Amino acid sequence: MADADAGEQPNALEAMDSLRLAADGKRIAVFLDYDGTLAPIVADPSRAFMSASMKDVVAAVAHAFPTAIVSGRSVEKLRTFIGLKELVYVGSHGLDIRLNGEADAAEEHIVAPEARPRLEAALCELAGRLDDIAGATLEDNHLCVSVHYRHVAEERRGDVEAAVDAICEADPGLVKKRGLLVWELRPRVEWGKGHALAFLLEALGLDDEGVLPVYLGDDVSDEDAFARLRSLGRGIGVCVGPTSRDTAAHYRLADVGDVERYLRALLDLKGSVAAT
């Protein structure tokens, strides 16, 4: 679906007629980022909880359509935050895929698991390098190390980036990626959320013209998935957040509240789409 060129995205809630037309007679599959999409961005990442009403609507969407959470968080954290077994969980920006909402090693697809020891070493090294930078925090997301600098003074943010760069220079097997006020250390592999989306469509039996993938996300890493939808020539990408950001998504939503309203509108389409 290509209702808008990149940079010219209408509000998704104001384009529901286009969604109804695109979804008519098709199966909908839903892919959702977590932070900034289902839960608001908060000062303490460990407190990023969905509202009760959002959890209810996500549960309803998962019951109505094949639904996956695709996040930079670890799968274990996502399961703790969300607590819904009906979902597919994808963590570490697509590197850790669990096709079963419960812990089932037989339905795992983990990219570059051998990178875990070097990420653990990077965590320890970064803890020392960032110790004197107020506001800098580290988060272990299994196959990704998140270096948050949202609360770092402007004049020290360059020092945070320099610390991350030093790790990458010492270990060429790791690569630095930019997020929203966060630097991410990941294994140096050709794999991101777009690859994970393509994998899920095939693994879940959804890789055909009769399926309409709908992907909502706010992070820089979600652009990989939006670009993949455009390359497929089908599906709907929805960028959540400020309109000043360039995006490959087809539509925009302002915030988490709009996401909840959009998901409820998706549920209203259930009667006009093909059975899942």
GITANOR-V857602 format. One record per run of one state. SS is the DSSP state (A for helix, B for strand, O for the rest). FROM is the first residue (numbers start at 0). TO is the last residue. Records with the same first field share a line. If there is no record, write none. Layout:
SS->FROM-TO / FROM-TO
This chain:
O->0-8 / 23-25 / 32-33 / 35-37 / 39-43 / 47-50 / 64-64 / 70-73 / 82-86 / 94-94 / 98-103 / 110-111 / 129-135 / 140-142 / 148-152 / 170-172 / 178-180 / 187-191 / 203-209 / 217-218 / 232-234 / 240-249 / 253-254 / 268-268 / 272-275
B->9-10 / 26-31 / 34-34 / 38-38 / 65-69 / 87-90 / 95-97 / 107-109 / 136-139 / 143-147 / 173-177 / 181-186 / 210-216 / 235-239 / 250-252
A->11-22 / 44-46 / 51-63 / 74-81 / 91-93 / 104-106 / 112-128 / 153-169 / 192-202 / 219-231 / 255-267 / 269-271
